[in-house]
Amino acid sequence: MPDDGTHRYLWLSFTLPGSNEEIRALGEYHRSCERSGQTHVRFKHLFPDYRAKLLRFLDAHAELVH
């Protein structure tokens, strides 16, 4: 993904593990690591209903996050 400003934002869509809850978010290209081949994207915006779903999931699975 080029870091030239033309592809700075992208729409993300994913399903929460173990459920059929879909989350959509606006992501912002952050950086890429040539050594590992990974691209890093951070959340730029989550709509309130998706944020609530994600927070409920994280609360219910807090032991997996820590």
All heavy atoms as a GROMACS GRO file, in nm:
protein
  553
    1MET      N    1   0.085  -0.117   0.000
    1MET     CA    2   0.000   0.000   0.000
    1MET      C    3   0.090   0.124   0.000
    1MET      O    4   0.172   0.140   0.089
    1MET     CB    5  -0.086  -0.005   0.126
    1MET     CG    6  -0.194   0.095   0.131
    1MET     SD    7  -0.294   0.070   0.278
    1MET     CE    8  -0.437   0.001   0.205
    2PRO      N    9   0.081   0.208  -0.097
    2PRO     CA   10   0.170   0.324  -0.105
    2PRO      C   11   0.140   0.427   0.003
    2PRO      O   12   0.028   0.443   0.046
    2PRO     CB   13   0.141   0.382  -0.244
    2PRO     CG   14   0.005   0.334  -0.277
    2PRO     CD   15  -0.013   0.202  -0.208
    3ASP      N   16   0.244   0.494   0.048
    3ASP     CA   17   0.229   0.598   0.150
    3ASP      C   18   0.241   0.735   0.084
    3ASP      O   19   0.319   0.817   0.123
    3ASP     CB   20   0.336   0.580   0.257
    3ASP     CG   21   0.312   0.669   0.377
    3ASP    OD1   22   0.200   0.722   0.392
    3ASP    OD2   23   0.406   0.689   0.455
    4ASP      N   24   0.161   0.756  -0.020
    4ASP     CA   25   0.168   0.881  -0.094
    4ASP      C   26   0.049   0.972  -0.069
    4ASP      O   27   0.032   1.073  -0.136
    4ASP     CB   28   0.183   0.854  -0.244
    4ASP     CG   29   0.066   0.777  -0.302
    4ASP    OD1   30  -0.031   0.750  -0.228
    4ASP    OD2   31   0.072   0.745  -0.421
    5GLY      N   32  -0.037   0.934   0.026
    5GLY     CA   33  -0.153   1.017   0.057
    5GLY      C   34  -0.276   0.984  -0.026
    5GLY      O   35  -0.386   1.020   0.011
    6THR      N   36  -0.261   0.919  -0.139
    6THR     CA   37  -0.376   0.889  -0.223
    6THR      C   38  -0.455   0.768  -0.173
    6THR      O   39  -0.571   0.754  -0.203
    6THR     CB   40  -0.335   0.865  -0.370
    6THR    OG1   41  -0.246   0.754  -0.374
    6THR    CG2   42  -0.269   0.988  -0.428
    7HIS      N   43  -0.391   0.680  -0.097
    7HIS     CA   44  -0.457   0.562  -0.044
    7HIS      C   45  -0.448   0.562   0.109
    7HIS      O   46  -0.419   0.460   0.170
    7HIS     CB   47  -0.391   0.435  -0.100
    7HIS     CG   48  -0.406   0.421  -0.246
    7HIS    ND1   49  -0.310   0.460  -0.334
    7HIS    CD2   50  -0.508   0.374  -0.320
    7HIS    CE1   51  -0.350   0.435  -0.457
    7HIS    NE2   52  -0.471   0.385  -0.452
    8ARG      N   53  -0.474   0.674   0.169
    8ARG     CA   54  -0.455   0.688   0.313
    8ARG      C   55  -0.564   0.616   0.393
    8ARG      O   56  -0.538   0.562   0.499
    8ARG     CB   57  -0.453   0.836   0.347
    8ARG     CG   58  -0.428   0.864   0.492
    8ARG     CD   59  -0.414   1.011   0.514
    8ARG     NE   60  -0.408   1.039   0.656
    8ARG     CZ   61  -0.407   1.158   0.708
    8ARG    NH1   62  -0.411   1.264   0.627
    8ARG    NH2   63  -0.401   1.176   0.836
    9TYR      N   64  -0.688   0.616   0.345
    9TYR     CA   65  -0.800   0.558   0.418
    9TYR      C   66  -0.858   0.439   0.343
    9TYR      O   67  -0.854   0.433   0.220
    9TYR     CB   68  -0.910   0.662   0.439
    9TYR     CG   69  -0.864   0.782   0.517
    9TYR    CD1   70  -0.839   0.902   0.453
    9TYR    CD2   71  -0.844   0.775   0.654
    9TYR    CE1   72  -0.796   1.013   0.524
    9TYR    CE2   73  -0.800   0.885   0.726
    9TYR     CZ   74  -0.776   1.004   0.661
    9TYR     OH   75  -0.733   1.113   0.730
   10LEU      N   76  -0.914   0.345   0.419
   10LEU     CA   77  -0.980   0.230   0.358
   10LEU      C   78  -1.090   0.182   0.453
   10LEU      O   79  -1.083   0.201   0.574
   10LEU     CB   80  -0.882   0.117   0.330
   10LEU     CG   81  -0.810   0.055   0.449
   10LEU    CD1   82  -0.771  -0.088   0.412
   10LEU    CD2   83  -0.684   0.132   0.482
   11TRP      N   84  -1.194   0.124   0.394
   11TRP     CA   85  -1.302   0.069   0.474
   11TRP      C   86  -1.267  -0.073   0.514
   11TRP      O   87  -1.224  -0.152   0.431
   11TRP     CB   88  -1.435   0.072   0.397
   11TRP     CG   89  -1.491   0.210   0.393
   11TRP    CD1   90  -1.490   0.294   0.287
   11TRP    CD2   91  -1.553   0.281   0.500
   11TRP    NE1   92  -1.548   0.415   0.321
   11TRP    CE2   93  -1.588   0.409   0.452
   11TRP    CE3   94  -1.583   0.250   0.633
   11TRP    CZ2   95  -1.651   0.504   0.532
   11TRP    CZ3   96  -1.645   0.345   0.712
   11TRP    CH2   97  -1.678   0.470   0.662
   12LEU      N   98  -1.282  -0.104   0.642
   12LEU     CA   99  -1.254  -0.236   0.696
   12LEU      C  100  -1.385  -0.303   0.731
   12LEU      O  101  -1.480  -0.238   0.776
   12LEU     CB  102  -1.170  -0.224   0.823
   12LEU     CG  103  -1.041  -0.143   0.813
   12LEU    CD1  104  -0.983  -0.120   0.951
   12LEU    CD2  105  -0.942  -0.217   0.725
   13SER      N  106  -1.390  -0.432   0.714
   13SER     CA  107  -1.508  -0.510   0.750
   13SER      C  108  -1.459  -0.644   0.802
   13SER      O  109  -1.379  -0.710   0.736
   13SER     CB  110  -1.598  -0.529   0.628
   13SER     OG  111  -1.710  -0.607   0.662
   14PHE      N  112  -1.504  -0.681   0.921
   14PHE     CA  113  -1.463  -0.809   0.978
   14PHE      C  114  -1.572  -0.863   1.068
   14PHE      O  115  -1.658  -0.789   1.116
   14PHE     CB  116  -1.330  -0.798   1.054
   14PHE     CG  117  -1.329  -0.695   1.163
   14PHE    CD1  118  -1.359  -0.730   1.294
   14PHE    CD2  119  -1.297  -0.564   1.136
   14PHE    CE1  120  -1.357  -0.636   1.396
   14PHE    CE2  121  -1.294  -0.468   1.237
   14PHE     CZ  122  -1.325  -0.504   1.367
   15THR      N  123  -1.569  -0.994   1.090
   15THR     CA  124  -1.665  -1.061   1.176
   15THR      C  125  -1.596  -1.095   1.307
   15THR      O  126  -1.483  -1.144   1.308
   15THR     CB  127  -1.716  -1.191   1.109
   15THR    OG1  128  -1.773  -1.155   0.982
   15THR    CG2  129  -1.822  -1.258   1.193
   16LEU      N  130  -1.665  -1.068   1.417
   16LEU     CA  131  -1.608  -1.099   1.547
   16LEU      C  132  -1.598  -1.250   1.563
   16LEU      O  133  -1.691  -1.323   1.527
   16LEU     CB  134  -1.695  -1.039   1.658
   16LEU     CG  135  -1.701  -0.886   1.660
   16LEU    CD1  136  -1.801  -0.838   1.763
   16LEU    CD2  137  -1.563  -0.828   1.688
   17PRO      N  138  -1.488  -1.300   1.616
   17PRO     CA  139  -1.468  -1.445   1.630
   17PRO      C  140  -1.580  -1.511   1.711
   17PRO      O  141  -1.625  -1.458   1.812
   17PRO     CB  142  -1.335  -1.456   1.705
   17PRO     CG  143  -1.265  -1.328   1.677
   17PRO     CD  144  -1.373  -1.224   1.664
   18GLY      N  145  -1.626  -1.625   1.663
   18GLY     CA  146  -1.728  -1.701   1.733
   18GLY      C  147  -1.868  -1.644   1.723
   18GLY      O  148  -1.957  -1.683   1.798
   19SER      N  149  -1.888  -1.550   1.634
   19SER     CA  150  -2.021  -1.489   1.618
   19SER      C  151  -2.043  -1.453   1.472
   19SER      O  152  -1.956  -1.471   1.389
   19SER     CB  153  -2.033  -1.362   1.704
   19SER     OG  154  -1.961  -1.256   1.646
   20ASN      N  155  -2.160  -1.400   1.446
   20ASN     CA  156  -2.186  -1.349   1.311
   20ASN      C  157  -2.199  -1.197   1.315
   20ASN      O  158  -2.256  -1.137   1.227
   20ASN     CB  159  -2.310  -1.414   1.250
   20ASN     CG  160  -2.435  -1.386   1.331
   20ASN    OD1  161  -2.427  -1.328   1.438
   20ASN    ND2  162  -2.549  -1.427   1.281
   21GLU      N  163  -2.145  -1.135   1.421
   21GLU     CA  164  -2.146  -0.990   1.437
   21GLU      C  165  -2.041  -0.927   1.346
   21GLU      O  166  -1.922  -0.950   1.362
   21GLU     CB  167  -2.117  -0.951   1.582
   21GLU     CG  168  -2.219  -0.996   1.682
   21GLU     CD  169  -2.340  -0.904   1.685
   21GLU    OE1  170  -2.337  -0.796   1.624
   21GLU    OE2  171  -2.438  -0.942   1.750
   22GLU      N  172  -2.087  -0.850   1.250
   22GLU     CA  173  -1.996  -0.783   1.159
   22GLU      C  174  -1.966  -0.642   1.210
   22GLU      O  175  -2.054  -0.573   1.261
   22GLU     CB  176  -2.056  -0.774   1.019
   22GLU     CG  177  -1.960  -0.716   0.918
   22GLU     CD  178  -2.018  -0.709   0.779
   22GLU    OE1  179  -2.136  -0.674   0.765
   22GLU    OE2  180  -1.944  -0.739   0.685
   23ILE      N  181  -1.842  -0.602   1.197
   23ILE     CA  182  -1.797  -0.469   1.236
   23ILE      C  183  -1.742  -0.402   1.111
   23ILE      O  184  -1.666  -0.463   1.035
   23ILE     CB  185  -1.685  -0.476   1.343
   23ILE    CG1  186  -1.732  -0.550   1.468
   23ILE    CG2  187  -1.635  -0.335   1.377
   23ILE    CD1  188  -1.840  -0.483   1.546
   24ARG      N  189  -1.781  -0.279   1.091
   24ARG     CA  190  -1.726  -0.199   0.980
   24ARG      C  191  -1.665  -0.074   1.039
   24ARG      O  192  -1.722  -0.013   1.130
   24ARG     CB  193  -1.835  -0.163   0.880
   24ARG     CG  194  -1.888  -0.284   0.808
   24ARG     CD  195  -1.988  -0.246   0.704
   24ARG     NE  196  -2.046  -0.367   0.648
   24ARG     CZ  197  -2.148  -0.370   0.568
   24ARG    NH1  198  -2.205  -0.257   0.532
   24ARG    NH2  199  -2.194  -0.484   0.522
   25ALA      N  200  -1.551  -0.036   0.987
   25ALA     CA  201  -1.479   0.079   1.040
   25ALA      C  202  -1.399   0.144   0.928
   25ALA      O  203  -1.362   0.080   0.831
   25ALA     CB  204  -1.385   0.036   1.151
   26LEU      N  205  -1.373   0.271   0.946
   26LEU     CA  206  -1.282   0.342   0.857
   26LEU      C  207  -1.143   0.326   0.914
   26LEU      O  208  -1.120   0.353   1.032
   26LEU     CB  209  -1.320   0.490   0.848
   26LEU     CG  210  -1.234   0.574   0.756
   26LEU    CD1  211  -1.246   0.526   0.611
   26LEU    CD2  212  -1.273   0.721   0.766
   27GLY      N  213  -1.053   0.276   0.833
   27GLY     CA  214  -0.916   0.256   0.876
   27GLY      C  215  -0.824   0.357   0.809
   27GLY      O  216  -0.854   0.411   0.703
   28GLU      N  217  -0.712   0.380   0.873
   28GLU     CA  218  -0.610   0.470   0.818
   28GLU      C  219  -0.480   0.391   0.807
   28GLU      O  220  -0.435   0.331   0.905
   28GLU     CB  221  -0.591   0.591   0.907
   28GLU     CG  222  -0.487   0.688   0.855
   28GLU     CD  223  -0.472   0.810   0.943
   28GLU    OE1  224  -0.501   0.803   1.063
   28GLU    OE2  225  -0.429   0.913   0.890
   29TYR      N  226  -0.423   0.391   0.689
   29TYR     CA  227  -0.294   0.326   0.668
   29TYR      C  228  -0.194   0.390   0.762
   29TYR      O  229  -0.182   0.512   0.769
   29TYR     CB  230  -0.252   0.343   0.522
   29TYR     CG  231  -0.112   0.300   0.495
   29TYR    CD1  232  -0.079   0.165   0.492
   29TYR    CD2  233  -0.012   0.392   0.472
   29TYR    CE1  234   0.050   0.123   0.468
   29TYR    CE2  235   0.118   0.352   0.448
   29TYR     CZ  236   0.149   0.218   0.446
   29TYR     OH  237   0.277   0.179   0.423
   30HIS      N  238  -0.122   0.307   0.837
   30HIS     CA  239  -0.028   0.358   0.936
   30HIS      C  240   0.117   0.338   0.888
   30HIS      O  241   0.192   0.433   0.880
   30HIS     CB  242  -0.054   0.291   1.070
   30HIS     CG  243   0.030   0.341   1.181
   30HIS    ND1  244   0.031   0.472   1.222
   30HIS    CD2  245   0.117   0.276   1.261
   30HIS    CE1  246   0.115   0.487   1.322
   30HIS    NE2  247   0.169   0.368   1.348
   31ARG      N  248   0.151   0.215   0.859
   31ARG     CA  249   0.287   0.186   0.811
   31ARG      C  250   0.292   0.041   0.765
   31ARG      O  251   0.202  -0.036   0.788
   31ARG     CB  252   0.391   0.210   0.920
   31ARG     CG  253   0.373   0.121   1.041
   31ARG     CD  254   0.472   0.159   1.152
   31ARG     NE  255   0.433   0.100   1.277
   31ARG     CZ  256   0.472  -0.020   1.320
   31ARG    NH1  257   0.552  -0.094   1.246
   31ARG    NH2  258   0.433  -0.068   1.436
   32SER      N  259   0.399   0.006   0.701
   32SER     CA  260   0.420  -0.133   0.664
   32SER      C  261   0.562  -0.172   0.703
   32SER      O  262   0.651  -0.088   0.713
   32SER     CB  263   0.396  -0.157   0.516
   32SER     OG  264   0.486  -0.081   0.440
   33CYS      N  265   0.579  -0.299   0.727
   33CYS     CA  266   0.709  -0.352   0.766
   33CYS      C  267   0.758  -0.442   0.653
   33CYS      O  268   0.701  -0.549   0.630
   33CYS     CB  269   0.696  -0.429   0.897
   33CYS     SG  270   0.852  -0.498   0.954
   34GLU      N  271   0.859  -0.399   0.583
   34GLU     CA  272   0.909  -0.476   0.470
   34GLU      C  273   0.964  -0.611   0.514
   34GLU      O  274   0.950  -0.711   0.444
   34GLU     CB  275   1.017  -0.397   0.396
   34GLU     CG  276   0.961  -0.277   0.322
   34GLU     CD  277   1.068  -0.201   0.245
   34GLU    OE1  278   1.172  -0.261   0.212
   34GLU    OE2  279   1.046  -0.082   0.221
   35ARG      N  280   1.024  -0.614   0.633
   35ARG     CA  281   1.085  -0.738   0.681
   35ARG      C  282   0.980  -0.847   0.703
   35ARG      O  283   0.996  -0.961   0.663
   35ARG     CB  284   1.161  -0.711   0.811
   35ARG     CG  285   1.242  -0.827   0.859
   35ARG     CD  286   1.338  -0.788   0.971
   35ARG     NE  287   1.295  -0.676   1.049
   35ARG     CZ  288   1.269  -0.680   1.180
   35ARG    NH1  289   1.283  -0.792   1.246
   35ARG    NH2  290   1.231  -0.571   1.243
   36SER      N  291   0.867  -0.812   0.768
   36SER     CA  292   0.764  -0.912   0.797
   36SER      C  293   0.655  -0.917   0.691
   36SER      O  294   0.576  -1.011   0.687
   36SER     CB  295   0.699  -0.882   0.932
   36SER     OG  296   0.625  -0.761   0.925
   37GLY      N  297   0.647  -0.813   0.607
   37GLY     CA  298   0.543  -0.809   0.504
   37GLY      C  299   0.408  -0.765   0.558
   37GLY      O  300   0.308  -0.776   0.489
   38GLN      N  301   0.404  -0.717   0.681
   38GLN     CA  302   0.278  -0.675   0.743
   38GLN      C  303   0.246  -0.530   0.711
   38GLN      O  304   0.335  -0.446   0.702
   38GLN     CB  305   0.285  -0.690   0.895
   38GLN     CG  306   0.298  -0.832   0.941
   38GLN     CD  307   0.309  -0.840   1.092
   38GLN    OE1  308   0.341  -0.743   1.160
   38GLN    NE2  309   0.283  -0.957   1.146
   39THR      N  310   0.118  -0.503   0.696
   39THR     CA  311   0.069  -0.367   0.679
   39THR      C  312  -0.009  -0.332   0.806
   39THR      O  313  -0.092  -0.409   0.851
   39THR     CB  314  -0.023  -0.355   0.557
   39THR    OG1  315   0.053  -0.386   0.441
   39THR    CG2  316  -0.080  -0.215   0.544
   40HIS      N  317   0.018  -0.218   0.863
   40HIS     CA  318  -0.046  -0.175   0.986
   40HIS      C  319  -0.152  -0.069   0.954
   40HIS      O  320  -0.123   0.029   0.887
   40HIS     CB  321   0.056  -0.119   1.084
   40HIS     CG  322   0.158  -0.220   1.125
   40HIS    ND1  323   0.153  -0.285   1.245
   40HIS    CD2  324   0.266  -0.271   1.060
   40HIS    CE1  325   0.253  -0.370   1.254
   40HIS    NE2  326   0.324  -0.363   1.142
   41VAL      N  327  -0.272  -0.093   1.003
   41VAL     CA  328  -0.384  -0.003   0.984
   41VAL      C  329  -0.443   0.026   1.121
   41VAL      O  330  -0.455  -0.063   1.204
   41VAL     CB  331  -0.491  -0.068   0.892
   41VAL    CG1  332  -0.613   0.021   0.879
   41VAL    CG2  333  -0.433  -0.098   0.755
   42ARG      N  334  -0.481   0.150   1.145
   42ARG     CA  335  -0.546   0.184   1.272
   42ARG      C  336  -0.687   0.233   1.246
   42ARG      O  337  -0.716   0.285   1.138
   42ARG     CB  338  -0.465   0.286   1.350
   42ARG     CG  339  -0.442   0.415   1.276
   42ARG     CD  340  -0.353   0.507   1.356
   42ARG     NE  341  -0.309   0.617   1.274
   42ARG     CZ  342  -0.205   0.693   1.303
   42ARG    NH1  343  -0.135   0.670   1.411
   42ARG    NH2  344  -0.172   0.791   1.225
   43PHE      N  345  -0.772   0.213   1.344
   43PHE     CA  346  -0.910   0.261   1.332
   43PHE      C  347  -0.910   0.413   1.329
   43PHE      O  348  -0.848   0.479   1.412
   43PHE     CB  349  -0.996   0.216   1.450
   43PHE     CG  350  -1.029   0.070   1.450
   43PHE    CD1  351  -1.014  -0.006   1.565
   43PHE    CD2  352  -1.079   0.007   1.337
   43PHE    CE1  353  -1.046  -0.140   1.567
   43PHE    CE2  354  -1.110  -0.128   1.337
   43PHE     CZ  355  -1.094  -0.201   1.453
   44LYS      N  356  -0.979   0.468   1.234
   44LYS     CA  357  -0.996   0.613   1.225
   44LYS      C  358  -1.134   0.651   1.275
   44LYS      O  359  -1.151   0.753   1.342
   44LYS     CB  360  -0.976   0.658   1.079
   44LYS     CG  361  -0.972   0.807   1.061
   44LYS     CD  362  -0.848   0.864   1.122
   44LYS     CE  363  -0.840   1.013   1.096
   44LYS     NZ  364  -0.734   1.075   1.171
   45HIS      N  365  -1.235   0.569   1.242
   45HIS     CA  366  -1.372   0.598   1.284
   45HIS      C  367  -1.451   0.469   1.295
   45HIS      O  368  -1.442   0.383   1.207
   45HIS     CB  369  -1.441   0.691   1.184
   45HIS     CG  370  -1.583   0.718   1.218
   45HIS    ND1  371  -1.619   0.804   1.319
   45HIS    CD2  372  -1.697   0.669   1.166
   45HIS    CE1  373  -1.751   0.806   1.327
   45HIS    NE2  374  -1.800   0.726   1.235
   46LEU      N  375  -1.525   0.456   1.405
   46LEU     CA  376  -1.621   0.347   1.424
   46LEU      C  377  -1.757   0.413   1.448
   46LEU      O  378  -1.768   0.500   1.534
   46LEU     CB  379  -1.586   0.263   1.547
   46LEU     CG  380  -1.481   0.157   1.531
   46LEU    CD1  381  -1.436   0.108   1.669
   46LEU    CD2  382  -1.534   0.041   1.452
   47PHE      N  383  -1.857   0.373   1.373
   47PHE     CA  384  -1.990   0.424   1.399
   47PHE      C  385  -2.036   0.374   1.536
   47PHE      O  386  -1.994   0.267   1.580
   47PHE     CB  387  -2.087   0.379   1.289
   47PHE     CG  388  -2.061   0.445   1.158
   47PHE    CD1  389  -1.993   0.379   1.058
   47PHE    CD2  390  -2.103   0.575   1.134
   47PHE    CE1  391  -1.967   0.440   0.936
   47PHE    CE2  392  -2.078   0.638   1.012
   47PHE     CZ  393  -2.009   0.570   0.914
   48PRO      N  394  -2.120   0.451   1.607
   48PRO     CA  395  -2.158   0.416   1.745
   48PRO      C  396  -2.213   0.274   1.762
   48PRO      O  397  -2.178   0.207   1.861
   48PRO     CB  398  -2.264   0.520   1.781
   48PRO     CG  399  -2.229   0.638   1.695
   48PRO     CD  400  -2.178   0.579   1.566
   49ASP      N  401  -2.295   0.225   1.671
   49ASP     CA  402  -2.350   0.090   1.688
   49ASP      C  403  -2.241  -0.017   1.674
   49ASP      O  404  -2.239  -0.115   1.748
   49ASP     CB  405  -2.466   0.064   1.593
   49ASP     CG  406  -2.432   0.090   1.447
   49ASP    OD1  407  -2.340   0.168   1.419
   49ASP    OD2  408  -2.500   0.031   1.361
   50TYR      N  409  -2.147   0.002   1.583
   50TYR     CA  410  -2.036  -0.093   1.570
   50TYR      C  411  -1.941  -0.083   1.688
   50TYR      O  412  -1.887  -0.183   1.735
   50TYR     CB  413  -1.959  -0.071   1.439
   50TYR     CG  414  -2.039  -0.105   1.316
   50TYR    CD1  415  -2.054  -0.013   1.214
   50TYR    CD2  416  -2.098  -0.229   1.300
   50TYR    CE1  417  -2.126  -0.043   1.100
   50TYR    CE2  418  -2.171  -0.261   1.186
   50TYR     CZ  419  -2.184  -0.168   1.087
   50TYR     OH  420  -2.256  -0.199   0.975
   51ARG      N  421  -1.920   0.038   1.738
   51ARG     CA  422  -1.834   0.057   1.856
   51ARG      C  423  -1.893  -0.018   1.976
   51ARG      O  424  -1.821  -0.086   2.049
   51ARG     CB  425  -1.820   0.206   1.889
   51ARG     CG  426  -1.730   0.232   2.009
   51ARG     CD  427  -1.722   0.381   2.042
   51ARG     NE  428  -1.674   0.459   1.931
   51ARG     CZ  429  -1.545   0.483   1.905
   51ARG    NH1  430  -1.452   0.432   1.981
   51ARG    NH2  431  -1.511   0.557   1.802
   52ALA      N  432  -2.025  -0.009   1.995
   52ALA     CA  433  -2.091  -0.078   2.105
   52ALA      C  434  -2.075  -0.229   2.092
   52ALA      O  435  -2.046  -0.298   2.191
   52ALA     CB  436  -2.239  -0.039   2.112
   53LYS      N  437  -2.093  -0.283   1.972
   53LYS     CA  438  -2.075  -0.427   1.949
   53LYS      C  439  -1.932  -0.470   1.982
   53LYS      O  440  -1.910  -0.572   2.047
   53LYS     CB  441  -2.106  -0.464   1.804
   53LYS     CG  442  -2.250  -0.461   1.767
   53LYS     CD  443  -2.266  -0.499   1.620
   53LYS     CE  444  -2.407  -0.486   1.572
   53LYS     NZ  445  -2.422  -0.526   1.432
   54LEU      N  446  -1.836  -0.392   1.934
   54LEU     CA  447  -1.696  -0.426   1.957
   54LEU      C  448  -1.662  -0.419   2.106
   54LEU      O  449  -1.596  -0.507   2.160
   54LEU     CB  450  -1.605  -0.333   1.876
   54LEU     CG  451  -1.456  -0.360   1.884
   54LEU    CD1  452  -1.422  -0.502   1.841
   54LEU    CD2  453  -1.380  -0.259   1.800
   55LEU      N  454  -1.709  -0.316   2.176
   55LEU     CA  455  -1.681  -0.303   2.318
   55LEU      C  456  -1.746  -0.416   2.398
   55LEU      O  457  -1.685  -0.468   2.493
   55LEU     CB  458  -1.726  -0.166   2.370
   55LEU     CG  459  -1.642  -0.049   2.322
   55LEU    CD1  460  -1.702   0.083   2.368
   55LEU    CD2  461  -1.498  -0.063   2.369
   56ARG      N  462  -1.869  -0.455   2.363
   56ARG     CA  463  -1.934  -0.568   2.430
   56ARG      C  464  -1.852  -0.695   2.412
   56ARG      O  465  -1.831  -0.772   2.506
   56ARG     CB  466  -2.076  -0.589   2.378
   56ARG     CG  467  -2.179  -0.499   2.440
   56ARG     CD  468  -2.320  -0.546   2.412
   56ARG     NE  469  -2.350  -0.564   2.271
   56ARG     CZ  470  -2.396  -0.468   2.190
   56ARG    NH1  471  -2.420  -0.346   2.236
   56ARG    NH2  472  -2.421  -0.494   2.062
   57PHE      N  473  -1.804  -0.718   2.289
   57PHE     CA  474  -1.723  -0.835   2.261
   57PHE      C  475  -1.593  -0.832   2.343
   57PHE      O  476  -1.554  -0.932   2.404
   57PHE     CB  477  -1.690  -0.843   2.112
   57PHE     CG  478  -1.598  -0.956   2.077
   57PHE    CD1  479  -1.649  -1.084   2.059
   57PHE    CD2  480  -1.462  -0.935   2.061
   57PHE    CE1  481  -1.564  -1.189   2.027
   57PHE    CE2  482  -1.377  -1.039   2.030
   57PHE     CZ  483  -1.428  -1.167   2.014
   58LEU      N  484  -1.526  -0.718   2.344
   58LEU     CA  485  -1.400  -0.707   2.419
   58LEU      C  486  -1.421  -0.725   2.568
   58LEU      O  487  -1.339  -0.789   2.636
   58LEU     CB  488  -1.332  -0.574   2.389
   58LEU     CG  489  -1.281  -0.556   2.245
   58LEU    CD1  490  -1.228  -0.415   2.224
   58LEU    CD2  491  -1.176  -0.660   2.213
   59ASP      N  492  -1.529  -0.671   2.622
   59ASP     CA  493  -1.561  -0.689   2.764
   59ASP      C  494  -1.585  -0.836   2.796
   59ASP      O  495  -1.539  -0.887   2.899
   59ASP     CB  496  -1.683  -0.606   2.806
   59ASP     CG  497  -1.653  -0.458   2.818
   59ASP    OD1  498  -1.533  -0.422   2.826
   59ASP    OD2  499  -1.749  -0.379   2.821
   60ALA      N  500  -1.657  -0.904   2.711
   60ALA     CA  501  -1.690  -1.046   2.733
   60ALA      C  502  -1.567  -1.136   2.718
   60ALA      O  503  -1.564  -1.246   2.772
   60ALA     CB  504  -1.799  -1.090   2.637
   61HIS      N  505  -1.468  -1.089   2.645
   61HIS     CA  506  -1.348  -1.170   2.619
   61HIS      C  507  -1.222  -1.101   2.672
   61HIS      O  508  -1.115  -1.113   2.613
   61HIS     CB  509  -1.335  -1.197   2.469
   61HIS     CG  510  -1.448  -1.276   2.414
   61HIS    ND1  511  -1.564  -1.215   2.373
   61HIS    CD2  512  -1.465  -1.409   2.398
   61HIS    CE1  513  -1.648  -1.310   2.331
   61HIS    NE2  514  -1.590  -1.428   2.346
   62ALA      N  515  -1.234  -1.032   2.783
   62ALA     CA  516  -1.124  -0.954   2.837
   62ALA      C  517  -1.001  -1.040   2.865
   62ALA      O  518  -0.888  -0.995   2.849
   62ALA     CB  519  -1.166  -0.881   2.964
   63GLU      N  520  -1.022  -1.166   2.904
   63GLU     CA  521  -0.907  -1.252   2.935
   63GLU      C  522  -0.825  -1.283   2.810
   63GLU      O  523  -0.706  -1.312   2.819
   63GLU     CB  524  -0.952  -1.382   3.002
   63GLU     CG  525  -1.028  -1.478   2.910
   63GLU     CD  526  -1.175  -1.445   2.889
   63GLU    OE1  527  -1.226  -1.351   2.951
   63GLU    OE2  528  -1.239  -1.515   2.809
   64LEU      N  529  -0.885  -1.274   2.693
   64LEU     CA  530  -0.812  -1.299   2.568
   64LEU      C  531  -0.728  -1.177   2.526
   64LEU      O  532  -0.631  -1.192   2.456
   64LEU     CB  533  -0.908  -1.335   2.455
   64LEU     CG  534  -0.994  -1.460   2.474
   64LEU    CD1  535  -1.090  -1.474   2.357
   64LEU    CD2  536  -0.905  -1.582   2.486
   65VAL      N  537  -0.770  -1.060   2.570
   65VAL     CA  538  -0.704  -0.936   2.530
   65VAL      C  539  -0.578  -0.912   2.613
   65VAL      O  540  -0.480  -0.859   2.566
   65VAL     CB  541  -0.801  -0.816   2.541
   65VAL    CG1  542  -0.732  -0.686   2.507
   65VAL    CG2  543  -0.922  -0.839   2.452
   66HIS      N  544  -0.580  -0.953   2.738
   66HIS     CA  545  -0.466  -0.925   2.828
   66HIS      C  546  -0.365  -1.031   2.825
   66HIS      O  547  -0.350  -1.131   2.806
   66HIS     CB  548  -0.514  -0.904   2.970
   66HIS     CG  549  -0.605  -0.785   2.980
   66HIS    ND1  550  -0.561  -0.656   2.964
   66HIS    CD2  551  -0.737  -0.775   3.001
   66HIS    CE1  552  -0.662  -0.573   2.977
   66HIS    NE2  553  -0.771  -0.643   2.999
   0.00000   0.00000   0.00000
